[in-house]
């Protein structure tokens, strides 16, 4: 007589507790629903305007500071004489007053695109480093979040008339 096979649902009784243990023991793999990526920036002494409006979510490993921020697609806008481009995923490491190993943020200077690799806060200044060069800007320039497509000038974007007046 052959042994009776166990019902398939008994496997679930083994894997569900194992899955719960793995998820609960992982290092802060996902953020709390009540804390936004903008809140995390402020917790580490950065202004919210380093990220554009519309962040969908983020992950943060509190033990290493490694993070990922997720947007609804790539995002481009201009501020003064600079054009900025955010990828749909931005990654790096965060600690108080320092963002490093950044990936997913580029700035266009003249005709060349450079990856912003590091942002350091020094008092009321933010230093943005592209590796070979850096530039300082007042923290107050980043009190508001820019909007994809129009930056801070969204209300001044003029619509073209649909019908000609002539």
MOJOSUL-V240953 format. One record per backbone hydrogen bond with DSSP energy under -0.5 kcal/mol. NH is the residue of the N-H (numbers start at 1). CO is the residue of the C=O. Records with the same first field share a line. If there is no record, write none. Layout:
NH=CO, CO
This chain:
10=7
11=8
12=8
13=9
14=10, 11
15=11
16=12
18=14
19=15
20=16
21=17
22=18
23=19
24=20
25=21
26=22, 23
28=26
31=58
35=32
36=34
40=36
41=37
42=38
43=39
44=40, 41
45=42
46=41
49=142
50=47
51=48
53=146
56=70
57=70
59=68
60=28
61=66
62=60
64=61
65=61
67=92
68=59
69=90
70=57
71=88
75=86
77=84
79=82
82=79
83=108
84=77
85=106
86=75
87=104
90=69
91=103
92=67
93=100
94=65
95=98
97=44
98=95
99=119
100=93
102=117
103=91
106=85
107=114
108=83
109=107, 112
110=108
111=109
112=109
114=107
116=105
117=115, 129
118=129
119=99
120=127
121=97
122=120, 125
125=122
126=137
127=120
128=126, 135
129=118, 127
130=133
132=130
135=128
137=126
139=124
141=138
142=139
143=140
147=151
149=76
150=147
151=147
153=150
156=153
157=154
